[in-house]
Amino acid sequence: MLFHRGSKGMKNHLRNHFAGRTWRTAFLFLLTAGLFLAYTSPVGAQQKDKKKKKDAQPIDATPMIPMSDDAQIDYMISEMLGAWQIGDSEKMHKDYADDVTVVNGVWAPPVIGWSNYLAVYQQQRSRLQQVRLDRSNTYIKVNGTLAWACYQWDFSATVDGQPSASQGQTTLVLEKRNNHWVIVHNHTSLVLGPQSTAPAAAPAITQSQPTASKQP
Protein backbone atom coordinates (compact mmCIF):
# COMPACT_ATOMS: atom_id res chain seq x y z
CA MET A 1 0.00 0.00 0.00
CA LEU A 2 2.82 2.35 0.84
CA PHE A 3 4.66 1.21 -2.27
CA HIS A 4 1.50 1.82 -4.33
CA ARG A 5 1.10 5.28 -2.92
CA GLY A 6 4.77 5.99 -3.54
CA SER A 7 4.46 4.82 -7.11
CA LYS A 8 1.42 7.00 -7.62
CA GLY A 9 3.19 10.00 -6.09
CA MET A 10 6.20 9.33 -8.22
CA LYS A 11 4.02 9.26 -11.30
CA ASN A 12 2.39 12.56 -10.33
CA HIS A 13 5.79 14.06 -9.65
CA LEU A 14 7.12 12.94 -13.01
CA ARG A 15 3.96 14.17 -14.75
CA ASN A 16 4.24 17.57 -13.09
CA HIS A 17 7.95 17.71 -13.89
CA PHE A 18 7.49 16.99 -17.57
CA ALA A 19 4.46 19.30 -17.77
CA GLY A 20 6.47 22.12 -16.24
CA ARG A 21 9.39 21.40 -18.51
CA THR A 22 7.11 21.40 -21.56
CA TRP A 23 5.55 24.70 -20.50
CA ARG A 24 8.96 26.29 -19.92
CA THR A 25 10.15 25.00 -23.33
CA ALA A 26 7.11 26.44 -25.05
CA PHE A 27 7.52 29.73 -23.19
CA LEU A 28 11.21 29.97 -24.12
CA PHE A 29 10.34 29.16 -27.75
CA LEU A 30 7.70 31.89 -27.88
CA LEU A 31 10.02 34.35 -26.14
CA THR A 32 12.87 33.54 -28.51
CA ALA A 33 10.58 33.82 -31.53
CA GLY A 34 9.30 37.18 -30.29
CA LEU A 35 12.82 38.50 -29.79
CA PHE A 36 13.83 37.20 -33.21
CA LEU A 37 10.89 38.91 -34.90
CA ALA A 38 11.47 42.11 -32.97
CA TYR A 39 15.11 42.05 -34.02
CA THR A 40 14.59 41.09 -37.64
CA SER A 41 11.47 43.14 -38.47
CA PRO A 42 13.22 46.57 -38.52
CA VAL A 43 15.96 45.09 -40.70
CA GLY A 44 13.38 43.74 -43.10
CA ALA A 45 11.62 47.10 -43.13
CA GLN A 46 14.89 48.90 -43.74
CA GLN A 47 15.68 46.55 -46.61
CA LYS A 48 12.23 47.21 -48.11
CA ASP A 49 12.71 50.96 -47.67
CA LYS A 50 16.11 50.77 -49.31
CA LYS A 51 14.63 48.79 -52.18
CA LYS A 52 11.82 51.34 -52.57
CA LYS A 53 14.30 54.22 -52.52
CA LYS A 54 16.50 52.39 -55.01
CA ASP A 55 13.55 51.75 -57.31
CA ALA A 56 12.42 55.38 -57.00
CA GLN A 57 15.80 56.80 -58.05
CA PRO A 58 16.06 58.11 -61.64
CA ILE A 59 18.03 56.15 -64.16
CA ASP A 60 20.72 58.83 -64.34
CA ALA A 61 21.16 60.76 -61.10
CA THR A 62 24.52 62.22 -62.11
CA PRO A 63 24.51 66.00 -61.51
CA MET A 64 25.01 68.22 -64.53
CA ILE A 65 28.44 69.79 -64.91
CA PRO A 66 28.12 73.59 -64.59
CA MET A 67 28.89 75.44 -67.84
CA SER A 68 31.22 78.40 -68.05
CA ASP A 69 29.77 81.85 -68.83
CA ASP A 70 31.10 81.63 -72.39
CA ALA A 71 29.40 78.26 -72.90
CA GLN A 72 26.15 79.53 -71.36
CA ILE A 73 26.10 82.52 -73.71
CA ASP A 74 26.89 80.40 -76.76
CA TYR A 75 24.11 77.98 -75.85
CA MET A 76 21.70 80.85 -75.22
CA ILE A 77 22.43 82.37 -78.65
CA SER A 78 21.72 79.04 -80.32
CA GLU A 79 18.50 78.73 -78.34
CA MET A 80 17.44 82.27 -79.26
CA LEU A 81 18.15 81.84 -82.97
CA GLY A 82 16.36 78.49 -83.00
CA ALA A 83 13.29 80.11 -81.45
CA TRP A 84 13.56 83.00 -83.94
CA GLN A 85 13.48 80.54 -86.87
CA ILE A 86 10.38 78.65 -85.73
CA GLY A 87 8.54 81.74 -84.51
CA ASP A 88 8.52 80.81 -80.80
CA SER A 89 8.32 84.28 -79.26
CA GLU A 90 7.83 82.98 -75.71
CA LYS A 91 11.10 81.09 -75.87
CA MET A 92 12.80 84.13 -77.39
CA HIS A 93 11.56 86.34 -74.56
CA LYS A 94 13.40 84.10 -72.08
CA ASP A 95 16.66 85.26 -73.66
CA TYR A 96 15.74 88.93 -74.19
CA ALA A 97 15.53 91.57 -71.44
CA ASP A 98 12.30 93.53 -71.15
CA ASP A 99 14.30 96.74 -71.65
CA VAL A 100 16.20 95.46 -74.70
CA THR A 101 17.13 97.83 -77.54
CA VAL A 102 17.27 96.55 -81.12
CA VAL A 103 19.08 98.25 -84.01
CA ASN A 104 19.65 97.16 -87.59
CA GLY A 105 21.70 98.46 -90.48
CA VAL A 106 19.05 100.60 -92.18
CA TRP A 107 18.18 104.23 -91.49
CA ALA A 108 15.54 103.64 -88.83
CA PRO A 109 15.19 104.50 -85.16
CA PRO A 110 16.05 101.79 -82.63
CA VAL A 111 13.25 99.67 -81.22
CA ILE A 112 13.17 100.03 -77.44
CA GLY A 113 11.59 97.40 -75.22
CA TRP A 114 10.64 93.77 -75.74
CA SER A 115 6.94 94.46 -76.36
CA ASN A 116 7.72 96.88 -79.21
CA TYR A 117 10.21 94.47 -80.75
CA LEU A 118 7.76 91.58 -80.41
CA ALA A 119 5.03 93.42 -82.33
CA VAL A 120 7.34 94.08 -85.28
CA TYR A 121 8.85 90.58 -85.16
CA GLN A 122 5.46 88.86 -85.28
CA GLN A 123 4.36 91.05 -88.19
CA GLN A 124 7.50 90.23 -90.15
CA ARG A 125 7.66 86.55 -89.15
CA SER A 126 4.19 85.92 -90.58
CA ARG A 127 5.62 86.66 -94.04
CA LEU A 128 8.32 83.96 -93.81
CA GLN A 129 8.22 80.27 -94.67
CA GLN A 130 10.94 77.60 -94.85
CA VAL A 131 13.30 79.65 -92.70
CA ARG A 132 16.95 78.65 -92.37
CA LEU A 133 19.50 80.61 -90.36
CA ASP A 134 23.12 79.53 -89.85
CA ARG A 135 25.56 81.15 -87.41
CA SER A 136 29.34 81.16 -87.81
CA ASN A 137 32.54 82.81 -86.52
CA THR A 138 31.13 83.59 -83.08
CA TYR A 139 33.30 85.53 -80.63
CA ILE A 140 32.27 85.99 -76.99
CA LYS A 141 33.85 88.27 -74.38
CA VAL A 142 32.80 88.16 -70.72
CA ASN A 143 33.60 90.84 -68.15
CA GLY A 144 31.93 90.14 -64.82
CA THR A 145 28.16 90.31 -65.22
CA LEU A 146 28.45 91.98 -68.65
CA ALA A 147 29.40 90.39 -71.94
CA TRP A 148 29.26 90.93 -75.66
CA ALA A 149 29.17 88.54 -78.59
CA CYS A 150 29.47 88.94 -82.33
CA TYR A 151 28.80 86.46 -85.11
CA GLN A 152 28.06 86.18 -88.82
CA TRP A 153 24.79 84.75 -90.08
CA ASP A 154 23.53 83.27 -93.35
CA PHE A 155 19.78 83.45 -93.90
CA SER A 156 17.40 81.98 -96.48
CA ALA A 157 13.62 81.68 -96.59
CA THR A 158 10.54 82.17 -98.71
CA VAL A 159 9.30 85.75 -98.19
CA ASP A 160 5.82 86.56 -99.46
CA GLY A 161 6.02 83.44 -101.66
CA GLN A 162 9.38 84.40 -103.20
CA PRO A 163 12.78 82.82 -102.41
CA SER A 164 15.06 85.16 -100.50
CA ALA A 165 18.54 85.09 -99.01
CA SER A 166 20.79 87.45 -97.09
CA GLN A 167 23.95 87.57 -95.02
CA GLY A 168 25.03 89.83 -92.21
CA GLN A 169 26.61 90.30 -88.82
CA THR A 170 25.18 90.72 -85.34
CA THR A 171 26.60 92.16 -82.14
CA LEU A 172 24.88 91.36 -78.86
CA VAL A 173 25.38 93.05 -75.49
CA LEU A 174 24.40 90.77 -72.62
CA GLU A 175 23.92 91.10 -68.89
CA LYS A 176 23.73 88.39 -66.25
CA ARG A 177 20.51 88.87 -64.29
CA ASN A 178 19.30 86.39 -61.66
CA ASN A 179 22.10 84.05 -62.70
CA HIS A 180 20.85 84.01 -66.31
CA TRP A 181 22.37 85.76 -69.33
CA VAL A 182 19.92 87.94 -71.26
CA ILE A 183 20.30 90.15 -74.33
CA VAL A 184 20.04 93.85 -73.51
CA HIS A 185 21.10 95.15 -76.94
CA ASN A 186 21.00 93.63 -80.42
CA HIS A 187 22.69 95.37 -83.34
CA THR A 188 22.33 93.54 -86.65
CA SER A 189 23.81 94.72 -89.94
CA LEU A 190 23.05 93.40 -93.40
CA VAL A 191 25.95 92.80 -95.79
CA LEU A 192 24.87 93.80 -99.30
CA GLY A 193 26.11 91.51 -102.03
CA PRO A 194 25.06 88.78 -104.48
CA GLN A 195 23.39 86.82 -101.64
CA SER A 196 21.46 89.79 -100.25
CA THR A 197 17.98 90.03 -101.70
CA ALA A 198 15.82 90.63 -98.62
CA PRO A 199 17.07 92.91 -95.84
CA ALA A 200 13.68 92.55 -94.17
CA ALA A 201 14.62 89.00 -93.30
CA ALA A 202 17.64 89.88 -91.18
CA PRO A 203 17.50 88.26 -87.71
CA ALA A 204 17.03 91.56 -85.87
CA ILE A 205 13.91 92.73 -87.72
CA THR A 206 12.78 96.18 -86.72
CA GLN A 207 10.39 97.35 -89.41
CA SER A 208 9.32 96.68 -92.99
CA GLN A 209 12.12 97.42 -95.42
CA PRO A 210 12.33 97.55 -99.23
CA THR A 211 14.09 94.78 -101.08
CA ALA A 212 17.74 95.59 -101.75
CA SER A 213 19.05 95.46 -105.30
CA LYS A 214 21.92 93.18 -106.15
CA GLN A 215 25.34 94.68 -106.57
CA PRO A 216 26.76 94.53 -110.11
ZAKENU-894689 format. One record per residue (C-alpha): residue number from 1; residue in three letters; x, y, z. Coordinates in pm, 1 decimal. Each point is the difference from the previous one (the first is absolute). Last residue first. Example, Ala and Ser with C-alpha at 12.3 -4.5 7.8 and 13.67 -1.06 7.14 Angstrom:
+-----+-----+----------+----------+----------+
|   i |  aa |       xx |       yy |       zz |
+-----+-----+----------+----------+----------+
|   2 | SER |   1367.0 |   -106.0 |    714.0 |
|   1 | ALA |   -137.0 |   -344.0 |     66.0 |
+-----+-----+----------+----------+----------+
% end
This chain:
+-----+-----+----------+----------+----------+
|   i |  aa |       xx |       yy |       zz |
+-----+-----+----------+----------+----------+
| 216 | PRO |   2675.6 |   9452.9 | -11010.7 |
| 215 | GLN |   -141.2 |     14.7 |    353.5 |
| 214 | LYS |   -342.3 |   -150.0 |     41.9 |
| 213 | SER |   -287.2 |    228.1 |     85.4 |
| 212 | ALA |   -131.0 |     13.0 |    354.7 |
| 211 | THR |   -365.1 |    -80.9 |     66.8 |
| 210 | PRO |   -175.8 |    276.9 |    185.0 |
| 209 | GLN |    -20.5 |    -12.9 |    381.2 |
| 208 | SER |   -280.4 |    -73.6 |    242.9 |
| 207 | GLN |    107.2 |     67.3 |    358.3 |
| 206 | THR |    238.3 |   -117.0 |    269.1 |
| 205 | ILE |    113.7 |   -345.5 |    -99.9 |
| 204 | ALA |    311.8 |   -117.1 |    184.7 |
| 203 | PRO |     47.2 |   -330.3 |   -183.5 |
| 202 | ALA |     13.9 |    162.2 |   -347.5 |
| 201 | ALA |   -302.6 |    -88.0 |   -212.2 |
| 200 | ALA |    -94.0 |    355.4 |    -86.3 |
| 199 | PRO |    339.1 |     35.4 |   -167.8 |
| 198 | ALA |   -124.9 |   -227.2 |   -277.2 |
| 197 | THR |    216.1 |    -60.8 |   -308.4 |
| 196 | SER |    348.4 |    -23.7 |    144.8 |
| 195 | GLN |    193.0 |   -297.0 |   -138.9 |
| 194 | PRO |    166.8 |    196.2 |   -283.6 |
| 193 | GLY |    104.7 |    273.4 |    244.8 |
| 192 | LEU |   -124.0 |    228.9 |    273.2 |
| 191 | VAL |    108.1 |   -100.5 |    350.3 |
| 190 | LEU |   -289.5 |     60.2 |    239.0 |
| 189 | SER |     75.9 |    131.8 |    346.8 |
| 188 | THR |   -148.2 |   -117.6 |    328.4 |
| 187 | HIS |     35.9 |    183.1 |    331.1 |
| 186 | ASN |   -169.1 |   -174.8 |    292.3 |
| 185 | HIS |     10.4 |    151.9 |    348.2 |
| 184 | VAL |   -106.1 |   -129.7 |    342.9 |
| 183 | ILE |     26.0 |   -370.1 |    -82.6 |
| 182 | VAL |    -38.5 |   -220.3 |    306.8 |
| 181 | TRP |    245.0 |   -218.5 |    193.9 |
| 180 | HIS |   -151.5 |   -175.3 |    301.3 |
| 179 | ASN |    124.9 |      4.5 |    361.2 |
| 178 | ASN |   -280.6 |    234.2 |    104.4 |
| 177 | ARG |    121.6 |    247.3 |   -263.4 |
| 176 | LYS |    321.7 |    -47.2 |   -195.9 |
| 175 | GLU |     19.2 |    270.6 |   -263.8 |
| 174 | LEU |     48.3 |    -33.0 |   -373.4 |
| 173 | VAL |     97.6 |    228.1 |   -287.0 |
| 172 | LEU |    -49.9 |   -169.3 |   -336.5 |
| 171 | THR |    172.4 |     79.7 |   -327.9 |
| 170 | THR |   -142.2 |   -143.4 |   -320.2 |
| 169 | GLN |    143.1 |    -42.3 |   -348.2 |
| 168 | GLY |   -158.1 |    -47.1 |   -338.6 |
| 167 | GLN |   -108.2 |   -226.0 |   -281.2 |
| 166 | SER |   -316.3 |    -11.4 |   -206.9 |
| 165 | ALA |   -224.5 |   -236.5 |   -192.0 |
| 164 | SER |   -348.1 |      7.2 |   -149.3 |
| 163 | PRO |   -227.9 |   -234.0 |   -190.6 |
| 162 | GLN |   -340.3 |    157.9 |    -79.8 |
| 161 | GLY |   -335.8 |    -95.5 |    154.6 |
| 160 | ASP |    -20.6 |    311.2 |    219.5 |
| 159 | VAL |    348.6 |    -80.9 |    127.0 |
| 158 | THR |    124.3 |   -357.3 |    -51.2 |
| 157 | ALA |    307.5 |    -49.6 |    211.4 |
| 156 | SER |    378.1 |     30.2 |     11.5 |
| 155 | PHE |    238.3 |    147.0 |    257.4 |
| 154 | ASP |    375.2 |    -17.6 |     55.6 |
| 153 | TRP |    125.5 |    147.8 |    326.5 |
| 152 | GLN |    327.2 |    143.0 |    125.9 |
| 151 | TYR |     74.3 |     27.9 |    370.7 |
| 150 | CYS |     66.0 |    248.3 |    278.5 |
| 149 | ALA |    -29.9 |    -40.8 |    374.2 |
| 148 | TRP |      8.9 |    239.3 |    292.9 |
| 147 | ALA |     14.7 |    -54.3 |    371.5 |
| 146 | LEU |    -95.4 |    159.1 |    329.8 |
| 145 | THR |    -28.9 |   -166.5 |    342.4 |
| 144 | GLY |    376.7 |    -17.6 |     40.0 |
| 143 | ASN |    167.8 |     70.2 |   -333.1 |
| 142 | VAL |    -80.2 |   -267.8 |   -256.4 |
| 141 | LYS |    104.6 |     10.9 |   -366.5 |
| 140 | ILE |   -158.1 |   -227.5 |   -260.5 |
| 139 | TYR |    103.0 |    -46.2 |   -364.4 |
| 138 | THR |   -217.1 |   -194.0 |   -245.2 |
| 137 | ASN |    141.2 |    -78.1 |   -343.8 |
| 136 | SER |   -319.9 |   -164.6 |   -128.5 |
| 135 | ARG |   -378.2 |     -1.7 |     39.5 |
| 134 | ASP |   -243.7 |   -162.2 |   -243.7 |
| 133 | LEU |   -361.6 |    108.4 |    -50.8 |
| 132 | ARG |   -255.6 |   -195.5 |   -201.6 |
| 131 | VAL |   -365.2 |     99.4 |    -33.1 |
| 130 | GLN |   -235.9 |   -204.8 |   -215.2 |
| 129 | GLN |   -271.2 |    267.3 |     19.0 |
| 128 | LEU |      9.2 |    368.9 |     85.5 |
| 127 | ARG |   -269.7 |    269.6 |    -23.4 |
| 126 | SER |   -143.5 |    -74.1 |    346.2 |
| 125 | ARG |    347.5 |     63.1 |    143.6 |
| 124 | GLN |    -15.9 |    368.0 |   -100.9 |
| 123 | GLN |   -313.8 |     81.6 |    196.2 |
| 122 | GLN |    110.2 |   -218.4 |    291.2 |
| 121 | TYR |    338.8 |    172.4 |     11.8 |
| 120 | VAL |   -151.2 |    349.6 |    -11.9 |
| 119 | ALA |   -231.2 |    -66.2 |    295.2 |
| 118 | LEU |    273.4 |   -184.2 |    192.1 |
| 117 | TYR |    244.5 |    289.6 |    -34.4 |
| 116 | ASN |   -249.2 |    240.3 |    154.6 |
| 115 | SER |    -77.2 |   -241.8 |    284.9 |
| 114 | TRP |    369.4 |    -69.1 |     61.8 |
| 113 | GLY |     95.3 |    363.3 |     52.2 |
| 112 | ILE |    157.9 |    262.8 |   -222.4 |
| 111 | VAL |      7.7 |    -35.3 |   -378.3 |
| 110 | PRO |    280.0 |    211.1 |   -140.6 |
| 109 | PRO |    -85.6 |    271.5 |   -252.8 |
| 108 | ALA |     34.7 |    -86.1 |   -367.4 |
| 107 | TRP |    264.6 |     59.0 |   -265.5 |
| 106 | VAL |     86.9 |   -362.7 |    -69.0 |
| 105 | GLY |    265.0 |   -214.0 |    170.2 |
| 104 | ASN |   -205.1 |   -130.8 |    289.1 |
| 103 | VAL |    -57.5 |    110.0 |    357.9 |
| 102 | VAL |   -181.1 |   -170.9 |    288.2 |
| 101 | THR |    -13.5 |    128.0 |    358.1 |
| 100 | VAL |    -92.8 |   -236.4 |    283.9 |
|  99 | ASP |   -189.9 |    127.6 |    305.2 |
|  98 | ASP |   -200.1 |   -321.2 |     50.2 |
|  97 | ALA |    322.6 |   -195.4 |    -28.7 |
|  96 | TYR |     20.8 |   -263.9 |   -274.9 |
|  95 | ASP |     92.3 |   -366.9 |     52.2 |
|  94 | LYS |   -326.2 |   -116.4 |    158.7 |
|  93 | HIS |   -184.1 |    223.8 |   -247.9 |
|  92 | MET |    124.2 |   -220.3 |   -283.6 |
|  91 | LYS |   -169.9 |   -304.5 |    152.3 |
|  90 | GLU |   -327.3 |    189.4 |     16.0 |
|  89 | SER |     48.9 |    129.9 |   -355.6 |
|  88 | ASP |     20.3 |   -347.2 |   -153.9 |
|  87 | GLY |      1.8 |     93.3 |   -370.4 |
|  86 | ILE |    184.6 |   -309.4 |   -122.0 |
|  85 | GLN |    309.9 |    188.7 |   -114.0 |
|  84 | TRP |      8.3 |    246.0 |    292.5 |
|  83 | ALA |    -27.9 |   -288.8 |    249.4 |
|  82 | GLY |    307.4 |   -161.5 |   -155.6 |
|  81 | LEU |    179.2 |    334.9 |      3.0 |
|  80 | MET |    -71.1 |     42.2 |    371.8 |
|  79 | GLU |    105.8 |   -354.0 |     91.8 |
|  78 | SER |    322.4 |     31.1 |   -198.5 |
|  77 | ILE |     71.0 |    333.5 |    167.7 |
|  76 | MET |    -73.3 |   -151.6 |    342.7 |
|  75 | TYR |    240.7 |   -287.6 |    -62.9 |
|  74 | ASP |    278.5 |    242.3 |    -90.7 |
|  73 | ILE |    -79.2 |    211.3 |    305.0 |
|  72 | GLN |      4.7 |   -298.6 |    234.8 |
|  71 | ALA |    325.3 |   -126.6 |   -153.8 |
|  70 | ASP |    170.1 |    336.7 |     50.6 |
|  69 | ASP |   -132.9 |     22.2 |    355.6 |
|  68 | SER |    144.6 |   -344.9 |     78.0 |
|  67 | MET |   -233.2 |   -296.2 |     21.0 |
|  66 | PRO |    -76.2 |   -184.7 |    325.0 |
|  65 | ILE |     31.4 |   -380.3 |    -31.2 |
|  64 | MET |   -342.5 |   -157.1 |     37.2 |
|  63 | PRO |    -50.1 |   -222.0 |    302.5 |
|  62 | THR |      0.7 |   -378.3 |    -59.8 |
|  61 | ALA |   -336.2 |   -145.2 |    100.7 |
|  60 | ASP |    -44.0 |   -193.2 |   -323.9 |
|  59 | ILE |   -269.0 |   -268.1 |     17.8 |
|  58 | PRO |   -197.1 |    195.5 |    252.0 |
|  57 | GLN |    -25.6 |   -131.0 |    358.6 |
|  56 | ALA |   -337.9 |   -141.5 |    105.5 |
|  55 | ASP |    112.5 |   -363.1 |    -31.5 |
|  54 | LYS |    295.8 |     64.3 |    230.0 |
|  53 | LYS |   -219.9 |    182.2 |    249.4 |
|  52 | LYS |   -249.0 |   -287.5 |     -5.1 |
|  51 | LYS |    281.2 |   -254.9 |     39.2 |
|  50 | LYS |    148.6 |    197.9 |    287.3 |
|  49 | ASP |   -340.5 |     19.1 |    164.1 |
|  48 | LYS |    -47.4 |   -375.7 |    -44.2 |
|  47 | GLN |    344.7 |    -65.8 |    149.8 |
|  46 | GLN |    -78.8 |    235.5 |    286.9 |
|  45 | ALA |   -327.4 |   -180.0 |     61.1 |
|  44 | GLY |    176.2 |   -336.0 |      3.4 |
|  43 | VAL |    257.8 |    134.8 |    239.3 |
|  42 | PRO |   -273.9 |    147.9 |    218.1 |
|  41 | SER |   -174.9 |   -343.4 |      5.4 |
|  40 | THR |    311.7 |   -204.2 |     83.1 |
|  39 | TYR |     52.1 |     95.6 |    362.0 |
|  38 | ALA |   -363.9 |      6.2 |    105.2 |
|  37 | LEU |    -58.0 |   -320.0 |   -193.8 |
|  36 | PHE |    294.4 |   -170.8 |    169.4 |
|  35 | LEU |   -101.6 |    130.1 |    342.2 |
|  34 | GLY |   -351.4 |   -132.5 |    -50.4 |
|  33 | ALA |    127.9 |   -336.3 |   -123.6 |
|  32 | THR |    228.9 |    -28.0 |    302.1 |
|  31 | LEU |   -285.2 |     81.3 |    236.6 |
|  30 | LEU |   -231.6 |   -246.4 |   -174.2 |
|  29 | PHE |    263.5 |   -272.5 |     12.9 |
|  28 | LEU |     87.5 |     80.6 |    363.3 |
|  27 | PHE |   -369.0 |    -23.6 |     93.0 |
|  26 | ALA |    -41.3 |   -328.6 |   -186.1 |
|  25 | THR |    304.1 |   -144.9 |    172.2 |
|  24 | ARG |   -119.1 |    129.6 |    340.8 |
|  23 | TRP |   -341.1 |   -158.9 |    -57.9 |
|  22 | THR |    156.3 |   -330.4 |   -105.8 |
|  21 | ARG |    227.9 |      0.2 |    305.0 |
|  20 | GLY |   -292.3 |     72.3 |    226.4 |
|  19 | ALA |   -200.9 |   -282.4 |   -152.6 |
|  18 | PHE |    303.5 |   -230.8 |     19.8 |
|  17 | HIS |     45.6 |     71.4 |    368.3 |
|  16 | ASN |   -371.2 |    -13.2 |     79.6 |
|  15 | ARG |    -28.1 |   -340.3 |   -165.9 |
|  14 | LEU |    316.6 |   -122.8 |    174.6 |
|  13 | HIS |   -133.2 |    111.5 |    335.3 |
|  12 | ASN |   -340.1 |   -150.0 |    -67.5 |
|  11 | LYS |    163.1 |   -329.4 |    -97.3 |
|  10 | MET |    218.2 |      7.2 |    308.4 |
|   9 | GLY |   -300.9 |     66.3 |    213.0 |
|   8 | LYS |   -177.2 |   -299.4 |   -153.1 |
|   7 | SER |    303.8 |   -217.9 |     50.9 |
|   6 | GLY |     30.7 |    117.0 |    356.7 |
|   5 | ARG |   -367.0 |    -71.1 |     61.9 |
|   4 | HIS |     40.2 |   -346.6 |   -141.0 |
|   3 | PHE |    316.0 |    -61.0 |    205.9 |
|   2 | LEU |   -183.9 |    114.0 |    311.4 |
|   1 | MET |   -282.1 |   -234.8 |    -84.0 |
+-----+-----+----------+----------+----------+
% end
